[in-house]
Amino acid sequence: MVWKRTEILNQTIIYAEANRINEALLYIDTVLFIDSIEAQDFYFRGNIKLKQVNTLSACEEKHTSVNLGYKDADSALFFNCK
């Protein structure tokens, strides 16, 4: 079975909402492997890493999403970034 990008992203969301962070990161990494220029996916991975209390890496993801043009990045994650 070949999964589509949206199906993998949906699975990421399911795992993230269930606080199954390692699985969520595995799936979001797969999404980014398929399409590594989607700014919103970097933002989402940053939010997952923040749940993992990996603030430095979460901030890097957030900055990447902004640099790729994601305009809807909220201040919630930036609050934790210096």
MMTF fields as JSON, N, C-alpha, C and O atoms, coordinates in Angstrom:
{
  "mmtfVersion": "1.0.0",
  "mmtfProducer": "UNKNOWN",
  "numBonds": 327,
  "numAtoms": 328,
  "numGroups": 82,
  "numChains": 1,
  "numModels": 1,
  "chainsPerModel": [1],
  "groupsPerChain": [82],
  "chainIdList": ["A"],
  "bondAtomList": [4, 2, 8, 6, 12, 10, 16, 14, 20, 18, 24, 22, 28, 26, 32, 30, 36, 34, 40, 38, 44, 42, 48, 46, 52, 50, 56, 54, 60, 58, 64, 62, 68, 66, 72, 70, 76, 74, 80, 78, 84, 82, 88, 86, 92, 90, 96, 94, 100, 98, 104, 102, 108, 106, 112, 110, 116, 114, 120, 118, 124, 122, 128, 126, 132, 130, 136, 134, 140, 138, 144, 142, 148, 146, 152, 150, 156, 154, 160, 158, 164, 162, 168, 166, 172, 170, 176, 174, 180, 178, 184, 182, 188, 186, 192, 190, 196, 194, 200, 198, 204, 202, 208, 206, 212, 210, 216, 214, 220, 218, 224, 222, 228, 226, 232, 230, 236, 234, 240, 238, 244, 242, 248, 246, 252, 250, 256, 254, 260, 258, 264, 262, 268, 266, 272, 270, 276, 274, 280, 278, 284, 282, 288, 286, 292, 290, 296, 294, 300, 298, 304, 302, 308, 306, 312, 310, 316, 314, 320, 318, 324, 322],
  "bondOrderList": [1, 1, 1, 1, 1, 1, 1, 1, 1, 1, 1, 1, 1, 1, 1, 1, 1, 1, 1, 1, 1, 1, 1, 1, 1, 1, 1, 1, 1, 1, 1, 1, 1, 1, 1, 1, 1, 1, 1, 1, 1, 1, 1, 1, 1, 1, 1, 1, 1, 1, 1, 1, 1, 1, 1, 1, 1, 1, 1, 1, 1, 1, 1, 1, 1, 1, 1, 1, 1, 1, 1, 1, 1, 1, 1, 1, 1, 1, 1, 1, 1],
  "groupList": [{"groupName": "MET", "atomNameList": ["N", "CA", "C", "O"], "elementList": ["N", "C", "C", "O"], "formalChargeList": [0, 0, 0, 0], "bondAtomList": [1, 0, 2, 1, 3, 2], "bondOrderList": [1, 1, 2], "singleLetterCode": "M", "chemCompType": "L-PEPTIDE LINKING"}, {"groupName": "VAL", "atomNameList": ["N", "CA", "C", "O"], "elementList": ["N", "C", "C", "O"], "formalChargeList": [0, 0, 0, 0], "bondAtomList": [1, 0, 2, 1, 3, 2], "bondOrderList": [1, 1, 2], "singleLetterCode": "V", "chemCompType": "L-PEPTIDE LINKING"}, {"groupName": "TRP", "atomNameList": ["N", "CA", "C", "O"], "elementList": ["N", "C", "C", "O"], "formalChargeList": [0, 0, 0, 0], "bondAtomList": [1, 0, 2, 1, 3, 2], "bondOrderList": [1, 1, 2], "singleLetterCode": "W", "chemCompType": "L-PEPTIDE LINKING"}, {"groupName": "LYS", "atomNameList": ["N", "CA", "C", "O"], "elementList": ["N", "C", "C", "O"], "formalChargeList": [0, 0, 0, 0], "bondAtomList": [1, 0, 2, 1, 3, 2], "bondOrderList": [1, 1, 2], "singleLetterCode": "K", "chemCompType": "L-PEPTIDE LINKING"}, {"groupName": "ARG", "atomNameList": ["N", "CA", "C", "O"], "elementList": ["N", "C", "C", "O"], "formalChargeList": [0, 0, 0, 0], "bondAtomList": [1, 0, 2, 1, 3, 2], "bondOrderList": [1, 1, 2], "singleLetterCode": "R", "chemCompType": "L-PEPTIDE LINKING"}, {"groupName": "THR", "atomNameList": ["N", "CA", "C", "O"], "elementList": ["N", "C", "C", "O"], "formalChargeList": [0, 0, 0, 0], "bondAtomList": [1, 0, 2, 1, 3, 2], "bondOrderList": [1, 1, 2], "singleLetterCode": "T", "chemCompType": "L-PEPTIDE LINKING"}, {"groupName": "GLU", "atomNameList": ["N", "CA", "C", "O"], "elementList": ["N", "C", "C", "O"], "formalChargeList": [0, 0, 0, 0], "bondAtomList": [1, 0, 2, 1, 3, 2], "bondOrderList": [1, 1, 2], "singleLetterCode": "E", "chemCompType": "L-PEPTIDE LINKING"}, {"groupName": "ILE", "atomNameList": ["N", "CA", "C", "O"], "elementList": ["N", "C", "C", "O"], "formalChargeList": [0, 0, 0, 0], "bondAtomList": [1, 0, 2, 1, 3, 2], "bondOrderList": [1, 1, 2], "singleLetterCode": "I", "chemCompType": "L-PEPTIDE LINKING"}, {"groupName": "LEU", "atomNameList": ["N", "CA", "C", "O"], "elementList": ["N", "C", "C", "O"], "formalChargeList": [0, 0, 0, 0], "bondAtomList": [1, 0, 2, 1, 3, 2], "bondOrderList": [1, 1, 2], "singleLetterCode": "L", "chemCompType": "L-PEPTIDE LINKING"}, {"groupName": "ASN", "atomNameList": ["N", "CA", "C", "O"], "elementList": ["N", "C", "C", "O"], "formalChargeList": [0, 0, 0, 0], "bondAtomList": [1, 0, 2, 1, 3, 2], "bondOrderList": [1, 1, 2], "singleLetterCode": "N", "chemCompType": "L-PEPTIDE LINKING"}, {"groupName": "GLN", "atomNameList": ["N", "CA", "C", "O"], "elementList": ["N", "C", "C", "O"], "formalChargeList": [0, 0, 0, 0], "bondAtomList": [1, 0, 2, 1, 3, 2], "bondOrderList": [1, 1, 2], "singleLetterCode": "Q", "chemCompType": "L-PEPTIDE LINKING"}, {"groupName": "TYR", "atomNameList": ["N", "CA", "C", "O"], "elementList": ["N", "C", "C", "O"], "formalChargeList": [0, 0, 0, 0], "bondAtomList": [1, 0, 2, 1, 3, 2], "bondOrderList": [1, 1, 2], "singleLetterCode": "Y", "chemCompType": "L-PEPTIDE LINKING"}, {"groupName": "ALA", "atomNameList": ["N", "CA", "C", "O"], "elementList": ["N", "C", "C", "O"], "formalChargeList": [0, 0, 0, 0], "bondAtomList": [1, 0, 2, 1, 3, 2], "bondOrderList": [1, 1, 2], "singleLetterCode": "A", "chemCompType": "L-PEPTIDE LINKING"}, {"groupName": "ASP", "atomNameList": ["N", "CA", "C", "O"], "elementList": ["N", "C", "C", "O"], "formalChargeList": [0, 0, 0, 0], "bondAtomList": [1, 0, 2, 1, 3, 2], "bondOrderList": [1, 1, 2], "singleLetterCode": "D", "chemCompType": "L-PEPTIDE LINKING"}, {"groupName": "PHE", "atomNameList": ["N", "CA", "C", "O"], "elementList": ["N", "C", "C", "O"], "formalChargeList": [0, 0, 0, 0], "bondAtomList": [1, 0, 2, 1, 3, 2], "bondOrderList": [1, 1, 2], "singleLetterCode": "F", "chemCompType": "L-PEPTIDE LINKING"}, {"groupName": "SER", "atomNameList": ["N", "CA", "C", "O"], "elementList": ["N", "C", "C", "O"], "formalChargeList": [0, 0, 0, 0], "bondAtomList": [1, 0, 2, 1, 3, 2], "bondOrderList": [1, 1, 2], "singleLetterCode": "S", "chemCompType": "L-PEPTIDE LINKING"}, {"groupName": "GLY", "atomNameList": ["N", "CA", "C", "O"], "elementList": ["N", "C", "C", "O"], "formalChargeList": [0, 0, 0, 0], "bondAtomList": [1, 0, 2, 1, 3, 2], "bondOrderList": [1, 1, 2], "singleLetterCode": "G", "chemCompType": "PEPTIDE LINKING"}, {"groupName": "CYS", "atomNameList": ["N", "CA", "C", "O"], "elementList": ["N", "C", "C", "O"], "formalChargeList": [0, 0, 0, 0], "bondAtomList": [1, 0, 2, 1, 3, 2], "bondOrderList": [1, 1, 2], "singleLetterCode": "C", "chemCompType": "L-PEPTIDE LINKING"}, {"groupName": "HIS", "atomNameList": ["N", "CA", "C", "O"], "elementList": ["N", "C", "C", "O"], "formalChargeList": [0, 0, 0, 0], "bondAtomList": [1, 0, 2, 1, 3, 2], "bondOrderList": [1, 1, 2], "singleLetterCode": "H", "chemCompType": "L-PEPTIDE LINKING"}],
  "groupTypeList": [0, 1, 2, 3, 4, 5, 6, 7, 8, 9, 10, 5, 7, 7, 11, 12, 6, 12, 9, 4, 7, 9, 6, 12, 8, 8, 11, 7, 13, 5, 1, 8, 14, 7, 13, 15, 7, 6, 12, 10, 13, 14, 11, 14, 4, 16, 9, 7, 3, 8, 3, 10, 1, 9, 5, 8, 15, 12, 17, 6, 6, 3, 18, 5, 15, 1, 9, 8, 16, 11, 3, 13, 12, 13, 15, 12, 8, 14, 14, 9, 17, 3],
  "groupIdList": [1, 2, 3, 4, 5, 6, 7, 8, 9, 10, 11, 12, 13, 14, 15, 16, 17, 18, 19, 20, 21, 22, 23, 24, 25, 26, 27, 28, 29, 30, 31, 32, 33, 34, 35, 36, 37, 38, 39, 40, 41, 42, 43, 44, 45, 46, 47, 48, 49, 50, 51, 52, 53, 54, 55, 56, 57, 58, 59, 60, 61, 62, 63, 64, 65, 66, 67, 68, 69, 70, 71, 72, 73, 74, 75, 76, 77, 78, 79, 80, 81, 82],
  "secStructList": [7, 7, 7, 7, 2, 2, 2, 2, 2, 2, 2, 2, 2, 2, 2, 2, 2, 6, 6, 7, 2, 2, 2, 2, 2, 2, 2, 2, 2, 2, 2, 2, 2, 2, 7, 6, 6, 7, 2, 2, 2, 2, 2, 2, 2, 2, 2, 2, 2, 2, 2, 6, 6, 7, 2, 2, 2, 2, 2, 2, 2, 2, 2, 2, 2, 2, 2, 6, 6, 7, 6, 6, 7, 7, 2, 2, 2, 2, 6, 6, 7, 7],
  "xCoordList": [0.835, 0.0, 0.885, 1.821, 0.587, 1.319, 0.492, -0.656, 1.09, 0.392, 0.615, 1.691, -0.413, -0.299, 0.153, -0.006, 0.719, 1.233, 0.175, 0.471, -1.043, -2.099, -2.464, -2.78, -2.424, -2.714, -1.649, -1.957, -0.41, 0.69, 0.583, 0.809, 0.243, 0.072, -1.085, -0.981, -2.167, -3.292, -2.872, -3.282, -2.066, -1.574, -0.681, -0.71, 0.108, 0.943, 0.075, 0.386, -1.001, -1.901, -2.53, -2.641, -2.935, -3.527, -2.534, -2.888, -1.3, -0.289, 0.045, 0.213, 0.14, 0.466, -0.627, -0.333, -1.876, -2.985, -3.06, -3.569, -2.554, -2.53, -1.255, -1.004, -0.439, 0.853, 1.79, 2.605, 1.671, 2.61, 3.647, 3.654, 4.517, 5.429, 6.417, 6.648, 6.995, 7.965, 7.333, 7.936, 6.113, 5.42, 5.062, 5.187, 4.616, 4.275, 5.492, 5.385, 6.64, 7.867, 8.271, 8.735, 8.101, 8.416, 7.567, 8.073, 6.288, 5.396, 5.639, 5.614, 5.872, 6.115, 7.453, 7.596, 8.425, 9.691, 9.471, 10.101, 8.574, 8.239, 7.574, 7.879, 6.666, 6.005, 7.044, 6.996, 7.974, 8.995, 9.97, 10.548, 10.153, 10.989, 10.32, 10.989, 9.003, 8.243, 8.252, 8.426, 8.064, 7.966, 8.617, 7.97, 9.883, 10.648, 10.564, 11.361, 9.623, 9.516, 8.18, 7.862, 7.415, 6.145, 6.403, 6.702, 6.288, 6.587, 5.713, 6.182, 4.461, 3.54, 3.951, 3.715, 4.552, 5.0, 6.144, 6.216, 7.039, 8.113, 7.529, 7.961, 6.543, 5.842, 5.215, 5.325, 4.567, 3.921, 4.95, 4.731, 6.075, 7.124, 7.683, 8.027, 7.777, 8.208, 7.26, 7.703, 5.967, 4.994, 5.109, 4.962, 5.373, 5.563, 6.812, 6.795, 7.882, 9.12, 8.963, 9.611, 8.107, 7.839, 7.149, 7.434, 6.244, 5.606, 6.642, 6.486, 7.688, 8.779, 9.73, 10.688, 9.471, 10.298, 11.709, 12.717, 11.724, 12.959, 12.895, 12.749, 13.006, 12.743, 13.69, 13.245, 14.973, 15.933, 15.583, 15.528, 15.351, 15.003, 13.645, 13.454, 12.708, 11.388, 11.523, 10.858, 12.376, 12.594, 13.223, 12.864, 14.145, 14.761, 13.714, 13.73, 12.807, 11.738, 10.829, 10.435, 10.499, 9.629, 10.278, 9.62, 11.559, 12.26, 12.338, 12.227, 12.527, 12.541, 11.197, 11.142, 10.114, 8.786, 8.567, 7.992, 9.014, 8.876, 9.751, 9.32, 10.976, 11.878, 11.338, 11.637, 10.54, 9.932, 8.622, 7.983, 8.233, 7.085, 5.793, 4.736, 5.843, 4.616, 4.206, 4.845, 3.166, 2.736, 1.879, 1.748, 1.295, 0.371, 1.041, 0.36, 2.363, 3.063, 2.649, 2.863, 2.06, 1.592, 2.738, 3.855, 2.457, 3.5, 3.71, 4.626, 2.894, 2.99, 4.372, 4.959, 4.883, 6.199, 7.301, 8.316, 7.124, 8.137, 8.316, 9.393, 7.292, 7.382, 8.5, 9.14, 8.735, 9.77, 11.134, 12.129, 11.182, 12.426, 13.055, 12.358, 14.332, 15.069, 15.658, 16.318],
  "yCoordList": [-1.175, 0.0, 1.245, 1.349, 2.171, 3.422, 4.504, 4.752, 5.138, 6.192, 7.524, 7.805, 8.321, 9.679, 10.593, 10.287, 11.72, 12.688, 13.086, 13.157, 13.344, 13.774, 12.686, 12.983, 11.436, 10.332, 10.239, 9.989, 10.441, 10.39, 11.574, 11.428, 12.737, 13.914, 13.714, 14.099, 13.125, 12.827, 11.881, 12.055, 10.891, 9.959, 10.694, 10.401, 11.643, 12.475, 13.202, 13.222, 13.792, 14.545, 13.64, 14.02, 12.458, 11.498, 11.175, 11.199, 10.874, 10.538, 11.743, 11.595, 12.919, 14.122, 14.42, 14.755, 14.298, 14.559, 13.526, 13.81, 12.331, 11.271, 11.32, 10.428, 12.378, 12.533, 11.352, 11.023, 10.727, 9.678, 10.367, 10.237, 11.1, 12.041, 11.351, 11.84, 10.246, 9.565, 9.125, 9.265, 8.591, 8.181, 9.394, 9.354, 10.475, 11.687, 12.232, 12.647, 12.233, 12.718, 11.823, 12.316, 10.532, 9.608, 9.919, 9.951, 10.144, 10.421, 11.805, 11.943, 12.826, 14.155, 14.186, 14.903, 13.419, 13.311, 12.675, 13.067, 11.691, 11.06, 12.06, 12.1, 12.866, 13.899, 14.865, 15.214, 15.291, 16.235, 15.591, 16.279, 14.291, 13.584, 13.619, 13.769, 13.48, 13.505, 14.901, 15.052, 15.916, 17.295, 18.218, 18.653, 18.511, 19.228, 20.746, 21.452, 21.26, 22.71, 23.235, 24.409, 22.404, 22.834, 23.506, 22.838, 24.806, 25.59, 25.185, 25.149, 24.883, 24.537, 23.232, 23.071, 22.311, 21.054, 21.266, 20.59, 22.201, 22.531, 23.143, 22.839, 24.004, 24.598, 23.507, 23.535, 22.562, 21.473, 20.615, 20.217, 20.33, 19.548, 20.32, 19.713, 21.633, 22.447, 22.32, 22.227, 22.317, 22.144, 20.777, 20.653, 19.757, 18.412, 18.385, 17.822, 18.984, 19.003, 19.81, 19.515, 20.825, 21.58, 20.694, 20.799, 19.82, 18.861, 17.917, 17.428, 17.671, 16.798, 17.547, 16.965, 18.829, 19.74, 19.836, 19.854, 19.896, 20.091, 21.501, 21.682, 22.488, 23.877, 24.399, 25.074, 24.107, 24.604, 24.101, 24.882, 22.823, 22.246, 22.752, 22.975, 22.931, 23.459, 24.87, 25.213, 25.671, 27.038, 27.026, 27.84, 26.119, 26.008, 25.663, 26.21, 24.759, 24.387, 25.571, 25.801, 26.314, 27.479, 28.523, 29.083, 28.784, 29.756, 29.278, 30.083, 27.994, 27.445, 27.674, 28.053, 27.446, 27.635, 29.093, 29.366, 30.014, 31.438, 31.794, 32.526, 31.276, 31.549, 31.009, 31.552, 29.937, 29.372, 30.068, 29.729, 31.039, 31.85, 31.548, 32.026, 30.769, 30.468, 31.692, 32.027, 32.344, 33.615, 33.439, 34.375, 32.26, 32.055, 31.511, 31.051, 31.559, 31.081, 31.938, 33.15, 31.303, 32.052, 32.328, 31.847, 33.091, 33.478, 32.448, 32.602, 31.41, 30.424, 29.783, 29.672, 29.368, 28.74, 29.774, 29.533, 30.926, 31.97, 32.475, 32.957, 32.375, 32.779, 32.014, 32.537, 30.762, 29.929, 30.113, 29.546, 30.895, 31.087, 32.425, 33.396, 32.464, 33.707, 34.233, 35.272],
  "zCoordList": [0.0, 0.0, 0.0, 0.792, -0.877, -0.97, -0.283, -0.65, 0.711, 1.45, 0.761, 0.232, 0.781, 0.267, 1.393, 2.575, 0.992, 1.953, 2.976, 4.169, 2.535, 3.456, 4.456, 5.608, 4.029, 4.951, 6.036, 7.202, 5.649, 6.618, 7.578, 8.779, 7.048, 7.895, 8.874, 10.039, 8.418, 9.313, 10.429, 11.577, 10.106, 11.126, 12.12, 13.315, 11.635, 12.505, 13.525, 14.716, 13.054, 13.923, 14.977, 16.142, 14.569, 15.518, 16.627, 17.806, 16.257, 17.266, 18.147, 19.358, 17.557, 18.332, 19.356, 20.504, 18.944, 19.865, 20.978, 22.062, 20.713, 21.726, 22.564, 23.375, 22.362, 23.052, 22.826, 23.688, 21.682, 21.267, 20.38, 19.156, 21.062, 20.409, 19.468, 18.361, 19.876, 19.011, 17.7, 16.636, 17.776, 16.562, 15.703, 14.479, 16.354, 15.62, 14.881, 13.727, 15.536, 14.89, 13.724, 12.697, 13.872, 12.787, 11.555, 10.434, 11.773, 10.653, 10.051, 8.828, 10.867, 10.307, 9.571, 8.581, 10.041, 9.318, 7.948, 6.966, 7.89, 6.614, 5.678, 4.486, 6.218, 5.419, 4.852, 3.672, 5.688, 5.237, 4.253, 3.411, 4.353, 3.381, 2.007, 0.984, 1.998, 0.751, 0.139, -1.07, 0.97, 0.485, 1.508, 2.461, 1.309, 2.331, 2.209, 2.826, 1.432, 1.321, 1.853, 1.662, 2.5, 3.082, 4.428, 5.417, 4.453, 5.656, 6.828, 7.965, 6.572, 7.65, 8.336, 9.534, 7.61, 8.199, 9.183, 10.209, 8.873, 9.813, 11.089, 12.2, 10.897, 12.04, 12.913, 14.139, 12.267, 12.993, 13.725, 14.869, 13.061, 13.722, 14.918, 15.932, 14.815, 15.938, 17.122, 18.267, 16.854, 17.939, 18.598, 19.814, 17.797, 18.355, 19.227, 20.322, 18.751, 19.533, 20.814, 21.819, 20.783, 22.003, 23.032, 24.225, 22.588, 23.493, 24.085, 25.204, 23.33, 23.761, 24.691, 25.201, 24.912, 25.7, 25.102, 25.808, 23.796, 23.048, 22.464, 21.255, 23.343, 22.98, 21.907, 20.978, 22.01, 21.025, 19.629, 18.68, 19.508, 18.213, 17.727, 16.531, 18.65, 18.294, 17.717, 16.74, 18.318, 17.831, 16.435, 15.585, 16.203, 14.882, 13.833, 12.731, 14.177, 13.246, 12.967, 11.823, 13.997, 13.852, 12.947, 12.071, 13.156, 12.328, 10.87, 9.945, 10.673, 9.319, 8.646, 7.476, 9.378, 8.786, 8.385, 7.331, 9.205, 8.892, 7.688, 6.798, 7.664, 6.546, 5.23, 4.166, 5.294, 4.09, 3.728, 2.731, 4.543, 4.194, 4.921, 4.508, 5.992, 6.722, 7.526, 8.524, 7.103, 7.695, 8.945, 9.734, 9.139, 10.248, 11.505, 12.421, 11.555, 12.748, 13.934, 13.941, 14.933, 16.095, 17.048, 16.854, 18.06, 18.999, 20.101, 20.91, 20.156, 21.24, 21.304, 22.381, 20.171, 20.17, 20.265, 20.919, 19.625, 19.695, 21.117, 21.471, 21.925, 23.324, 24.024, 24.937, 23.59, 24.181, 23.511, 23.963, 22.446, 21.699, 22.044, 22.338, 22.005, 22.279, 20.998, 21.003]
}
